[in-house]
């Protein structure tokens, strides 16, 4: 009787680990890896612009041109 209980306990623990714990672990590891890659990609252009010195020089502000959105057309509802 106790062998059957231990077998069932082992079975349920194994299923819990395989179906819940391992996927969560793999997913968190993959997400951390992707975040670190994104951080590196963000820092690479930033470091390159600081080395060239162009980032410290901002272009003079230019006058804003009026946007050409076009003419407003009033449509009539067709029934």
N, C-alpha and C positions, 0 to 999 in steps of 0.2 A: 504494500500500500504506500509506504513512504517513497519507494522508488518511482512510482507513478506521479506522486506530488512533486518530487524533485525534477522529474522529466518535464512536467507541465510548467513548472517555475522557470526552468532553463529555456524552454521553448518560448514563453512569453517575454522573458528578458532578452533573448536573442532577437526576437521580432521587434521589440522596442528599440534596441540598439541599431539594428539594420534599417528600420523604416523611419526612425525619427532622429536619433542622435547623429548618425553618420551623414545624412543629407544636410542637417543643420550645420555641422562642422565644415563640410565641404563648401557649402554656400557662403558661410562667413569668411572662410579662407579665400575664396574666389573674389568676394566683394572687397576685402582688404587689399588684395593684389591689384584689383582694378583701380581702387582709389589711389594707391601709391603710384601707379602708372599715370593716372590723370594728374597727380600732383607734380610728377617729374616733367610731364609734357607742358604743364603750365609754367614751371620754373625755367625751363630751357629758353623759351623766347624772351623771358624777362631778363635772364642773365645775359643773353646776347645783346639786347638793346642797352643794358647798362654798360657793357664793355665798350660798345661802339660810341657811346656818349650822345646818341641821338635822343634818348629818352629824357635826358635832363633838359634839352632844349625844346620848348613848346612853340609851335607856330603861332604867329600873331593872330588874334581873333579877327575874323573877317565879318563883313556885314552879312546879315541873314538876307537871303533872297526870298522874295515871296514865292510860296509854292504854287505851282500851276496845277490845281486840282481839276480844272475843267469847268464847264458850264453846268449849272443845275437844270435838270429836266424833270418837269412834273408829269408823271405818268397818270393816266386815267385808268380806273379799274374797269376791266371788260367782264361782262356777265354773260 
